[in-house]
Amino acid sequence: MLDYASLSAIAAVVREGSFERAARALNVTPSAVSQRVKQLEERLGSVLIVRGQPCTATETGRLLCSHVEQVGMLEHELRGALPKLTQANAASGRVTLRVAVNADSLGTWFIGAMAEFLATEAALLDVALDDQEHTVEWLKSGEVLAAVTAHAQPVQGCNSIALGRLNYAAVASPAFMQRYFPEGVTAASLANAPGLTFNRKDRLQSQWIRKICRRDVDIPTHWFPSTQAFIDASVAGIGWGMNPASLVKEHLRAGTLVELVHGRTLSVPLYWQHTRLQVPMLGRLTYAVLSAARGALRP
């Protein structure tokens, strides 16, 4: 049998990032947390926590953290059916669910999904942020139970559900357009016009350029790892960027932003992948995500 006090200590250290914060979350001493982690590592003959700032889980440690999360959801459902168990175990706290999501979904529709879910659930969220092409890796490693991803093919042990398409518009300020694209958008003008890129994983600009120019074009770029910063930088004339159409529609209507090529948008299909674990709470989370996506994304 697994020692769930030790498992909870492992999960708390990974979630909180340190033994001291984990101790506060569990209402025990740091030495107690350290002892529980050490005992489980000795029992399994494997390092579970990489000590550092912050502390992180090894591959085995991530598997155990995922197990703790799943057990927590099962116990939550059981306490709902057995009120006396809830009274006897009132200090158990809320369930923490780890999910992975891309920044633009988080900045447009995903918060609404989480608000709907948390309105009736005793749960906390731990949201991992990554590019939609890479959130699936968090599922593969077992670090999250569910993810918004651009991959339709289900990860082993997971279900994949189509959410819809997030529409992007390539936009810039009128002054930027006049400076860099006086003769229109071409491969040559794009090669000279600074773009905005979220991070080294972001390929949206490259995909749009291939759609327009039928080939790759290397562009100078500013790095702005923020959905709101993309919009602000576009309005300020710093560069052109791929912004969620829903976030820039008012700027387009007001004329503070214009499309580089009118009507040439880019649609990114998104999917909700989640573990096949049969837990009602996970089903309710999925329902909230699908409900919010239907109201915000294109079919």
Sequence and secondary structure as in RCSB ss.txt:
>XXXX:A:sequence
MLDYASLSAIAAVVREGSFERAARALNVTPSAVSQRVKQLEERLGSVLIVRGQPCTATETGRLLCSHVEQVGMLE
HELRGALPKLTQANAASGRVTLRVAVNADSLGTWFIGAMAEFLATEAALLDVALDDQEHTVEWLKSGEVLAAVTA
HAQPVQGCNSIALGRLNYAAVASPAFMQRYFPEGVTAASLANAPGLTFNRKDRLQSQWIRKICRRDVDIPTHWFP
STQAFIDASVAGIGWGMNPASLVKEHLRAGTLVELVHGRTLSVPLYWQHTRLQVPMLGRLTYAVLSAARGALRP
>XXXX:A:secstr
   HHHHHHHHHHHHHSSHHHHHHHHTS HHHHHHHHHHHHHHHTS  EE SSS EE HHHHHHHHHHHHHHHHH
HHHHHH HHHHHHTGGG  EEEEEEE HHHHHHTHHHHHHHHHTS  EEEEEEE  TTTHHHHHHTTS SEEEES
  S  TTEEEEEEEEEEEEEEE HHHHHHH TT   HHHHTTS EEESSTT  HHHHHHHHHHSS     EEE  
 HHHHHHHHHTTS BEEEEHHHHHHHHHHTSSEESSTT  EEEEEEEEEE    HHHHHHHHHHHHHHHHHSB 
